[in-house]
């Protein structure tokens, strides 16, 4: 982590903007990410939240876990609503019709992998292409969790879900996980980053950078779901850390087109050490060939990112 990240962590507000008492499951990865995110961004933030796990657990009427402005939208239109809010703030500022104490108001769209990688992909691409000054956060728990653990295009190959169940004729999810970071970077936006709740200082650093840039920023958060991943609630942070150490979820940032690794393991751990902490991969325990294929592909994709970093792509 950079010195800026350490400095930013020390300046975090003591106030909680994502408060205790919400209805998230024990060990919920997305809830941890949102708490860390809100600490990093502070009070001058407007959250636009898609239908999904985090919308369901934080907003049962008449309660809310948010202590900052929060808007609930549909699965598919978070980027559109966030774009409109960002544009509206600019208009009000130009007309001098809102109180201005010099602080930047950060607009952040928040969606799960289903909202981001599937249903709202078109709206997100449009917001990035138009250059709106906003952050988009995907909390990626790798399935449609709050509606019954159905597969999404961010579900990793081999994972068993209710719509890609493992069995005699199936090894679970049949396609490779969609690479959201690459898709965002291909829009040539100022800032793209990956984060996990197991690396909070790195996360703080990246959210602060995302808020500081002029234009769109995209942050992809790895967010374990104990319920959907069939693992203990006490394993969330370990799983997030293991995802980085095995190469499953590399930590990097893309700043104005320049790729940088922000955490690079000295040596990648065996993929099995990550997979078999979770029940969704238990059917692969005796399938060494399939696990080897998964590991080889994970490492090849990890090396592809390293090549981009080394060549300054």
C-alpha positions as CSV (number, residue, x, y, z in Angstrom):
1,X,0.0,0.0,0.0
2,X,1.1,3.5,-0.7
3,X,2.1,6.1,2.0
4,X,-1.1,7.9,0.9
5,X,-3.2,4.8,1.8
6,X,-1.7,4.7,5.3
7,X,-2.2,8.4,5.7
8,X,-5.8,8.2,4.5
9,X,-6.5,5.3,6.9
10,X,-5.4,7.4,9.8
11,X,-7.7,10.2,8.8
12,X,-10.8,8.0,8.6
13,X,-13.8,9.4,10.4
14,X,-14.8,7.8,13.6
15,X,-18.4,8.1,12.6
16,X,-20.1,5.2,11.0
17,X,-22.0,5.9,7.7
18,X,-22.9,2.3,7.2
19,X,-24.3,1.4,10.6
20,X,-24.7,-1.8,12.6
21,X,-28.1,-3.4,12.9
22,X,-28.7,-4.2,9.2
23,X,-30.0,-7.6,8.1
24,X,-26.9,-8.9,6.4
25,X,-25.8,-12.5,7.2
26,X,-22.9,-13.0,9.6
27,X,-19.6,-12.7,7.7
28,X,-21.2,-10.9,4.7
29,X,-18.4,-9.8,2.5
30,X,-20.4,-7.0,0.7
31,X,-21.4,-5.5,4.0
32,X,-17.8,-5.3,5.1
33,X,-16.8,-3.7,1.8
34,X,-19.6,-1.1,2.1
35,X,-18.6,-0.2,5.6
36,X,-15.0,0.3,4.6
37,X,-16.0,2.2,1.5
38,X,-18.2,4.6,3.4
39,X,-15.4,5.2,5.9
40,X,-13.1,6.0,3.0
41,X,-15.4,8.4,1.2
42,X,-16.9,10.2,4.2
43,X,-20.1,12.1,4.6
44,X,-20.1,14.1,1.4
45,X,-21.3,11.0,-0.6
46,X,-24.5,10.0,-2.4
47,X,-25.0,6.3,-2.8
48,X,-27.1,4.9,-5.6
49,X,-27.9,1.3,-4.8
50,X,-29.2,-1.4,-7.2
51,X,-31.8,-4.0,-6.1
52,X,-29.8,-6.9,-4.6
53,X,-28.4,-8.2,-1.4
54,X,-27.2,-4.9,0.0
55,X,-30.4,-3.1,-0.9
56,X,-32.5,-5.7,0.7
57,X,-30.6,-5.9,4.0
58,X,-30.1,-2.2,4.6
59,X,-33.5,-0.7,3.8
60,X,-36.5,-2.6,5.2
61,X,-39.1,0.1,5.7
62,X,-39.0,2.2,7.9
63,X,-35.3,1.5,8.7
64,X,-32.0,2.2,7.0
65,X,-28.4,1.4,7.8
66,X,-27.2,4.4,5.8
67,X,-26.3,7.7,7.5
68,X,-25.6,9.4,4.2
69,X,-27.9,10.1,1.2
70,X,-29.0,6.8,-0.4
71,X,-31.2,6.0,-3.4
72,X,-32.6,2.6,-4.3
73,X,-32.9,1.9,-8.0
74,X,-33.7,-1.1,-10.2
75,X,-31.3,-3.8,-11.1
76,X,-30.5,-2.3,-14.5
77,X,-30.3,1.5,-14.1
78,X,-27.9,2.4,-11.3
79,X,-25.4,4.0,-13.7
80,X,-28.2,6.0,-15.3
81,X,-29.5,7.3,-12.0
82,X,-26.0,8.1,-10.7
83,X,-25.3,9.9,-14.0
84,X,-28.4,12.0,-13.6
85,X,-27.5,12.9,-10.0
86,X,-23.9,13.8,-11.0
87,X,-25.2,16.0,-13.9
88,X,-27.8,17.6,-11.6
89,X,-25.2,18.5,-9.0
90,X,-23.2,20.3,-11.8
91,X,-26.2,22.2,-12.9
92,X,-27.0,23.3,-9.4
93,X,-23.4,24.4,-8.8
94,X,-23.4,26.4,-12.1
95,X,-26.7,28.1,-11.1
96,X,-25.3,28.6,-7.5
97,X,-28.4,26.9,-6.1
98,X,-26.8,24.6,-3.6
99,X,-24.7,25.2,-0.5
100,X,-21.0,25.0,-1.5
101,X,-18.4,24.7,1.3
102,X,-15.7,23.6,-1.1
103,X,-16.1,19.9,-0.6
104,X,-16.6,17.6,-3.6
105,X,-19.8,15.6,-3.5
106,X,-18.9,12.0,-4.5
107,X,-21.6,10.1,-6.3
108,X,-21.2,6.3,-6.2
109,X,-23.3,3.7,-7.9
110,X,-23.3,0.3,-6.1
111,X,-24.4,-3.0,-7.6
112,X,-23.7,-6.7,-7.2
113,X,-22.3,-8.9,-10.0
114,X,-25.7,-9.6,-11.4
115,X,-26.6,-6.0,-11.7
116,X,-23.2,-5.0,-13.0
117,X,-22.0,-7.9,-15.2
118,X,-25.4,-8.9,-16.5
119,X,-28.5,-6.7,-16.2
120,X,-26.9,-3.2,-16.0
121,X,-23.9,-3.7,-18.3
122,X,-25.2,-1.5,-21.0
123,X,-26.1,1.4,-18.7
124,X,-22.7,1.1,-17.1
125,X,-20.9,1.2,-20.4
126,X,-22.9,4.3,-21.4
127,X,-22.1,6.1,-18.2
128,X,-18.3,5.4,-18.6
129,X,-18.4,6.3,-22.3
130,X,-20.1,9.7,-21.5
131,X,-17.4,10.5,-18.9
132,X,-19.6,11.2,-15.9
133,X,-17.7,12.2,-12.7
134,X,-18.8,9.2,-10.6
135,X,-17.6,6.0,-9.0
136,X,-19.2,2.6,-9.8
137,X,-18.6,-0.2,-7.3
138,X,-19.4,-3.8,-8.1
139,X,-19.5,-5.9,-4.9
140,X,-18.9,-9.3,-6.5
141,X,-20.2,-12.3,-4.5
142,X,-20.3,-14.3,-7.7
143,X,-24.0,-15.2,-8.0
144,X,-27.5,-13.8,-7.6
145,X,-27.5,-14.4,-3.9
146,X,-30.5,-12.7,-2.5
147,X,-32.9,-14.4,-5.0
148,X,-31.6,-17.9,-4.5
149,X,-27.9,-18.4,-5.4
150,X,-28.4,-18.4,-9.2
151,X,-25.4,-18.2,-11.5
152,X,-24.3,-15.0,-13.0
153,X,-21.7,-14.2,-15.6
154,X,-19.3,-13.5,-12.7
155,X,-19.7,-17.0,-11.3
156,X,-16.4,-18.9,-11.5
157,X,-16.2,-22.0,-13.6
158,X,-16.9,-25.2,-11.6
159,X,-18.9,-23.5,-8.8
160,X,-22.2,-25.2,-8.0
161,X,-25.2,-22.9,-7.9
162,X,-29.0,-23.5,-8.1
163,X,-29.0,-22.8,-11.8
164,X,-25.6,-24.5,-12.5
165,X,-25.8,-27.4,-10.1
166,X,-23.0,-30.0,-9.9
167,X,-24.0,-33.6,-10.7
168,X,-23.2,-36.6,-12.7
169,X,-23.5,-34.7,-16.0
170,X,-22.2,-31.3,-14.8
171,X,-19.2,-29.9,-13.0
172,X,-21.2,-26.8,-12.0
173,X,-20.8,-23.4,-13.7
174,X,-19.8,-24.0,-17.3
175,X,-18.3,-20.7,-18.4
176,X,-15.4,-18.5,-17.3
177,X,-15.9,-15.6,-15.0
178,X,-16.4,-12.3,-16.9
179,X,-13.5,-10.0,-16.3
180,X,-15.0,-6.7,-15.2
181,X,-11.8,-4.9,-14.7
182,X,-10.7,-5.5,-18.3
183,X,-14.1,-4.3,-19.6
184,X,-13.9,-1.1,-17.6
185,X,-10.3,-0.4,-18.6
186,X,-11.3,-0.9,-22.2
187,X,-13.4,2.3,-21.9
188,X,-10.2,4.3,-21.3
189,X,-11.6,5.8,-18.1
190,X,-9.3,7.6,-15.6
191,X,-9.3,4.9,-12.8
192,X,-10.1,1.2,-12.5
193,X,-9.2,-0.9,-9.4
194,X,-9.8,-4.2,-7.6
195,X,-10.2,-4.4,-3.9
196,X,-11.0,-7.0,-1.1
197,X,-12.2,-6.6,2.5
198,X,-9.1,-8.5,3.6
199,X,-6.9,-5.6,2.4
200,X,-8.6,-2.5,4.0
201,X,-5.7,0.0,3.6
202,X,-5.4,-0.9,0.0
203,X,-9.2,-0.5,-0.4
204,X,-9.1,2.9,1.4
205,X,-6.3,4.1,-0.8
206,X,-8.2,3.1,-4.0
207,X,-11.5,4.6,-3.0
208,X,-9.8,7.9,-2.2
209,X,-8.1,7.9,-5.5
210,X,-11.3,7.1,-7.3
211,X,-13.1,10.0,-5.6
212,X,-10.2,12.4,-6.5
213,X,-10.1,11.8,-10.2
214,X,-12.2,13.8,-12.7
215,X,-14.4,11.4,-14.6
216,X,-15.6,7.8,-14.2
217,X,-13.9,5.4,-11.8
218,X,-14.7,1.7,-11.6
219,X,-13.9,-0.5,-8.5
220,X,-14.4,-4.2,-8.5
221,X,-14.7,-5.6,-5.0
222,X,-14.2,-9.3,-4.2
223,X,-17.0,-10.0,-1.6
224,X,-17.4,-13.6,-0.3
225,X,-20.9,-14.7,0.6
226,X,-20.8,-17.4,3.3
227,X,-24.4,-18.5,2.5
228,X,-24.0,-18.8,-1.3
229,X,-20.4,-20.2,-1.1
230,X,-21.3,-22.7,1.7
231,X,-18.6,-21.7,4.1
232,X,-18.4,-20.5,7.6
233,X,-19.0,-16.8,8.4
234,X,-15.6,-16.7,10.1
235,X,-13.9,-17.5,6.8
236,X,-14.8,-14.4,4.8
237,X,-11.5,-12.5,5.3
238,X,-9.5,-15.6,4.9
239,X,-11.2,-16.4,1.6
240,X,-10.6,-12.9,0.3
241,X,-7.0,-13.1,1.3
242,X,-6.6,-16.5,-0.3
243,X,-8.2,-15.3,-3.5
244,X,-5.4,-12.8,-3.8
245,X,-2.6,-15.2,-2.8
246,X,-3.7,-17.9,-5.3
247,X,-4.1,-15.5,-8.2
248,X,-7.9,-15.9,-8.4
249,X,-8.4,-12.1,-7.7
250,X,-5.3,-10.0,-8.3
251,X,-5.1,-6.6,-6.7
252,X,-4.3,-4.0,-9.3
253,X,-5.2,-0.5,-10.5
254,X,-5.3,1.1,-13.9
255,X,-4.5,4.8,-13.7
256,X,-5.0,6.7,-17.0
257,X,-4.3,3.5,-18.9
258,X,-1.2,2.5,-16.8
259,X,-1.5,-0.9,-15.1
260,X,-0.1,-1.4,-11.6
261,X,-0.1,-4.3,-9.2
262,X,-0.8,-3.2,-5.7
263,X,-0.1,-6.5,-4.0
264,X,2.0,-9.2,-5.6
265,X,2.5,-12.6,-3.7
266,X,6.0,-13.9,-3.7
267,X,4.7,-17.2,-4.9
268,X,1.1,-18.2,-5.8
269,X,-0.5,-20.7,-3.5
270,X,-2.1,-23.9,-4.8
271,X,-5.6,-23.2,-6.0
272,X,-7.0,-26.1,-4.0
273,X,-6.2,-24.2,-0.8
274,X,-8.8,-21.6,-1.8
275,X,-11.4,-23.9,-3.5
276,X,-11.9,-26.4,-0.8
277,X,-12.6,-23.8,1.9
278,X,-16.0,-23.6,0.2
279,X,-18.8,-26.1,-0.2
280,X,-19.7,-24.8,-3.7
281,X,-16.5,-26.6,-5.0
282,X,-16.6,-29.7,-2.9
283,X,-17.7,-31.9,-5.9
284,X,-14.3,-31.2,-7.4
285,X,-12.2,-32.8,-4.6
286,X,-11.6,-36.0,-6.5
287,X,-11.3,-34.4,-9.9
288,X,-7.6,-33.5,-10.0
289,X,-7.5,-32.9,-13.8
290,X,-10.3,-30.4,-13.7
291,X,-8.7,-28.6,-10.7
292,X,-5.4,-28.5,-12.5
293,X,-7.1,-27.0,-15.6
294,X,-8.6,-24.3,-13.4
295,X,-5.3,-23.6,-11.7
296,X,-3.5,-23.3,-15.0
297,X,-6.0,-20.9,-16.4
298,X,-6.0,-18.8,-13.2
299,X,-2.2,-18.5,-13.4
300,X,-2.2,-17.7,-17.1
301,X,-4.6,-14.8,-16.5
302,X,-2.6,-13.6,-13.5
303,X,0.5,-13.6,-15.7
304,X,-1.4,-11.7,-18.4
305,X,-2.0,-8.9,-15.9
306,X,1.6,-8.9,-14.8
307,X,2.6,-8.5,-18.5
308,X,0.4,-5.5,-18.8
309,X,2.0,-4.0,-15.7
310,X,5.5,-4.7,-16.9
311,X,5.0,-3.3,-20.4
312,X,3.1,-0.3,-19.1
313,X,0.0,-1.2,-21.1
